[in-house]
Amino acid sequence: MPHRLHCICTHRRQAKSDKKAILVIGAGDATGGAIAKRFAREGYIACVTRRSADKLEPLVQEIRAAGGEAHGFGSDARKEDEMVSLIEHIESQIAPIEVAVFNIGANVRFGITETTARVYFKVWEMACFAGFLMGRETAKRMMPRGRGTILFTGATASLRGRDGFAAFAGAKHGLRALAQSMARELWPQGIHVAHPIIDGAIDTDFIRSNFPERYALKKQDGIVSPEAIADAYWAIHQQPRNAWTHETELRPWLESW
């Protein structure tokens, strides 16, 4: 039996031929949500996912209140059947996916001797394998159209592994390699694949609660604004194909790198 998606949908409609959707896998309260709202302001239908659809209700309602259209899906991005069903539903019932963003975090810290096989595998599933599933399924739809943008959110761990982050760094390195391979294969077919790297603390409740000293740097523009990230993603999507970016790094001016 095919997976049945749990969907929160708005009721706005426009002519099907005019519709364009952005899919954000991992639309949390900070970066993912900001990206969805940024593209919705430009007329894109925001299709957003988390493991629990209920947690998407505030984001969906905020986009709707601002005059946009949004659909929230409870979906496990690690499950192939769920990803296939999700893409099929959006493409057949909502709009062609013009932009796909993979934004799942999975940032956990364990010493190497405390990292169980289950932890390592789960982090890889969340931060790398799920990206492959999204990339493959959206590419299938974009290739016949000869256009589209696929964005994979990278992190400091995409570039270097730190102590205690063997699982996370391994997964993010894998996601970076996936993005590079897809870019080389899909750019010649008109599909822009990019890997923005967020190298710095992001303005989130997690940083505010767990790293107050770091969060205090916000007054000096010392942590990354989700809205600034969203603007960068929009700018990448808008690039002409004679000057495409594959990898770019975003970090606060105070960040040591």
Secondary structure as UniProt FT lines:
FT   STRAND          6..9
FT   HELIX           16..18
FT   STRAND          21..25
FT   TURN            29..30
FT   HELIX           31..41
FT   TURN            42..43
FT   STRAND          45..50
FT   HELIX           53..56
FT   HELIX           57..65
FT   TURN            66..67
FT   STRAND          70..74
FT   TURN            77..78
FT   HELIX           80..89
FT   HELIX           90..94
FT   STRAND          97..102
FT   HELIX           112..114
FT   HELIX           117..124
FT   HELIX           125..129
FT   HELIX           130..145
FT   STRAND          148..152
FT   STRAND          154..155
FT   HELIX           156..158
FT   TURN            163..164
FT   HELIX           166..186
FT   HELIX           187..189
FT   STRAND          191..198
FT   HELIX           205..210
FT   HELIX           212..215
FT   HELIX           216..220
FT   HELIX           226..238
FT   HELIX           241..243
FT   STRAND          247..250
FT   TURN            253..254
//
